[in-house]
Amino acid sequence: MKMREFSIKTDKLEYLGYAQEELSLGVIEEHLFEELDVPEEYIKNLELTDDKIYIRLIDKVRYFNEDWYVSIQRIA
């Protein structure tokens, strides 16, 4: 299914090397932009709650076959 909105439980992100309490929006952004190579301009909204990260991508671009998109789907 091709989605533009993702919800990722923060406890699934242990591979980042941070305890759940240490996760911040800055850490998440760094991981998305530098490790997963998500183009910054494709992120419409990024929100971090106590137990989830919400990622909303822009609607105007076709990116469904991009490696970074597949990676986000895999962890979501």
C-alpha atoms as an extended CHARMM CRD file, in Angstrom:
* protein
*
        76  EXT
         1         1  MET       CA              0.0000000000        0.0000000000        0.0000000000  PROA      1               0.0000000000
         2         2  LYS       CA              1.3380000000        3.4230000000       -0.9460000000  PROA      2               0.0000000000
         3         3  MET       CA              1.1020000000        5.7530000000        2.0390000000  PROA      3               0.0000000000
         4         4  ARG       CA              2.0430000000        9.3170000000        2.7140000000  PROA      4               0.0000000000
         5         5  GLU       CA              1.5180000000        9.1430000000        6.4720000000  PROA      5               0.0000000000
         6         6  PHE       CA              3.4510000000        6.9040000000        8.8330000000  PROA      6               0.0000000000
         7         7  SER       CA              3.1880000000        6.1730000000       12.5130000000  PROA      7               0.0000000000
         8         8  ILE       CA              6.2260000000        4.5290000000       14.0850000000  PROA      8               0.0000000000
         9         9  LYS       CA              6.3210000000        3.3550000000       17.6780000000  PROA      9               0.0000000000
        10        10  THR       CA              9.4030000000        4.7530000000       19.3610000000  PROA      10              0.0000000000
        11        11  ASP       CA             10.2020000000        1.4140000000       20.9830000000  PROA      11              0.0000000000
        12        12  LYS       CA             10.8270000000        0.0670000000       17.4460000000  PROA      12              0.0000000000
        13        13  LEU       CA             13.7030000000        2.5370000000       17.0760000000  PROA      13              0.0000000000
        14        14  GLU       CA             16.0560000000        0.9510000000       19.5810000000  PROA      14              0.0000000000
        15        15  TYR       CA             18.4720000000        0.2910000000       16.7070000000  PROA      15              0.0000000000
        16        16  LEU       CA             19.2620000000        4.0230000000       16.7020000000  PROA      16              0.0000000000
        17        17  GLY       CA             21.2130000000        3.4760000000       19.9040000000  PROA      17              0.0000000000
        18        18  TYR       CA             19.1070000000        5.7720000000       22.0600000000  PROA      18              0.0000000000
        19        19  ALA       CA             16.9290000000        4.9320000000       25.0010000000  PROA      19              0.0000000000
        20        20  GLN       CA             13.3190000000        5.8730000000       24.3880000000  PROA      20              0.0000000000
        21        21  GLU       CA             13.6720000000        8.7610000000       26.8570000000  PROA      21              0.0000000000
        22        22  GLU       CA             16.6030000000       10.1710000000       24.8500000000  PROA      22              0.0000000000
        23        23  LEU       CA             14.7560000000       10.4010000000       21.5540000000  PROA      23              0.0000000000
        24        24  SER       CA             14.0880000000       13.9240000000       20.3920000000  PROA      24              0.0000000000
        25        25  LEU       CA             12.7380000000       15.4590000000       17.2310000000  PROA      25              0.0000000000
        26        26  GLY       CA             16.2830000000       16.4960000000       16.3340000000  PROA      26              0.0000000000
        27        27  VAL       CA             17.5560000000       12.9100000000       16.6360000000  PROA      27              0.0000000000
        28        28  ILE       CA             14.6730000000       11.6480000000       14.4930000000  PROA      28              0.0000000000
        29        29  GLU       CA             15.2530000000       14.3320000000       11.8490000000  PROA      29              0.0000000000
        30        30  GLU       CA             18.9690000000       13.5500000000       11.7450000000  PROA      30              0.0000000000
        31        31  HSD       CA             18.2440000000        9.8740000000       11.2310000000  PROA      31              0.0000000000
        32        32  LEU       CA             15.6740000000       10.5230000000        8.5020000000  PROA      32              0.0000000000
        33        33  PHE       CA             17.7810000000       13.0200000000        6.5830000000  PROA      33              0.0000000000
        34        34  GLU       CA             21.2800000000       11.6110000000        7.0450000000  PROA      34              0.0000000000
        35        35  GLU       CA             20.8590000000        7.8650000000        7.5090000000  PROA      35              0.0000000000
        36        36  LEU       CA             17.7510000000        7.1230000000        5.4310000000  PROA      36              0.0000000000
        37        37  ASP       CA             18.4420000000        9.9220000000        2.8820000000  PROA      37              0.0000000000
        38        38  VAL       CA             14.8880000000       11.2770000000        3.0450000000  PROA      38              0.0000000000
        39        39  PRO       CA             14.8390000000       14.5830000000        1.1510000000  PROA      39              0.0000000000
        40        40  GLU       CA             14.0060000000       17.2500000000        3.7080000000  PROA      40              0.0000000000
        41        41  GLU       CA             11.6500000000       19.0060000000        1.3070000000  PROA      41              0.0000000000
        42        42  TYR       CA              9.4520000000       15.8680000000        1.1230000000  PROA      42              0.0000000000
        43        43  ILE       CA              8.5360000000       16.0230000000        4.8180000000  PROA      43              0.0000000000
        44        44  LYS       CA              5.3070000000       17.9330000000        5.3090000000  PROA      44              0.0000000000
        45        45  ASN       CA              4.9810000000       17.3210000000        9.0380000000  PROA      45              0.0000000000
        46        46  LEU       CA              7.0040000000       15.4990000000       11.6690000000  PROA      46              0.0000000000
        47        47  GLU       CA              5.7050000000       15.0090000000       15.2020000000  PROA      47              0.0000000000
        48        48  LEU       CA              7.0910000000       13.1500000000       18.1970000000  PROA      48              0.0000000000
        49        49  THR       CA              4.8550000000       12.0620000000       21.0700000000  PROA      49              0.0000000000
        50        50  ASP       CA              5.7340000000        9.9760000000       24.1140000000  PROA      50              0.0000000000
        51        51  ASP       CA              5.3990000000        6.7000000000       22.2540000000  PROA      51              0.0000000000
        52        52  LYS       CA              5.1270000000        7.4540000000       18.5120000000  PROA      52              0.0000000000
        53        53  ILE       CA              6.6330000000        9.3850000000       15.6620000000  PROA      53              0.0000000000
        54        54  TYR       CA              4.2540000000       10.6960000000       13.0330000000  PROA      54              0.0000000000
        55        55  ILE       CA              5.6550000000       11.4090000000        9.5820000000  PROA      55              0.0000000000
        56        56  ARG       CA              3.5580000000       13.0320000000        6.8600000000  PROA      56              0.0000000000
        57        57  LEU       CA              5.0320000000       13.3610000000        3.3760000000  PROA      57              0.0000000000
        58        58  ILE       CA              4.0530000000       15.9530000000        0.7890000000  PROA      58              0.0000000000
        59        59  ASP       CA              1.4560000000       14.9380000000       -1.7840000000  PROA      59              0.0000000000
        60        60  LYS       CA              2.9770000000       16.4460000000       -4.9120000000  PROA      60              0.0000000000
        61        61  VAL       CA              5.7770000000       14.0200000000       -5.6660000000  PROA      61              0.0000000000
        62        62  ARG       CA              5.9560000000       10.3550000000       -6.7000000000  PROA      62              0.0000000000
        63        63  TYR       CA              8.5790000000        8.7140000000       -4.5060000000  PROA      63              0.0000000000
        64        64  PHE       CA              7.0680000000        5.2970000000       -3.8770000000  PROA      64              0.0000000000
        65        65  ASN       CA              9.9770000000        3.3750000000       -5.4260000000  PROA      65              0.0000000000
        66        66  GLU       CA             12.7350000000        5.3660000000       -3.7330000000  PROA      66              0.0000000000
        67        67  ASP       CA             14.9940000000        3.4820000000       -1.3160000000  PROA      67              0.0000000000
        68        68  TRP       CA             14.3050000000        5.8970000000        1.5480000000  PROA      68              0.0000000000
        69        69  TYR       CA             10.5410000000        5.4590000000        1.1210000000  PROA      69              0.0000000000
        70        70  VAL       CA             10.8790000000        1.6770000000        1.2530000000  PROA      70              0.0000000000
        71        71  SER       CA             13.0010000000        2.0160000000        4.4120000000  PROA      71              0.0000000000
        72        72  ILE       CA             10.3560000000        4.1330000000        6.1420000000  PROA      72              0.0000000000
        73        73  GLN       CA              7.6870000000        1.6070000000        5.1970000000  PROA      73              0.0000000000
        74        74  ARG       CA              9.8080000000       -1.1860000000        6.6210000000  PROA      74              0.0000000000
        75        75  ILE       CA             10.2090000000        0.4220000000       10.0460000000  PROA      75              0.0000000000
        76        76  ALA       CA              6.6530000000        1.8070000000       10.2480000000  PROA      76              0.0000000000
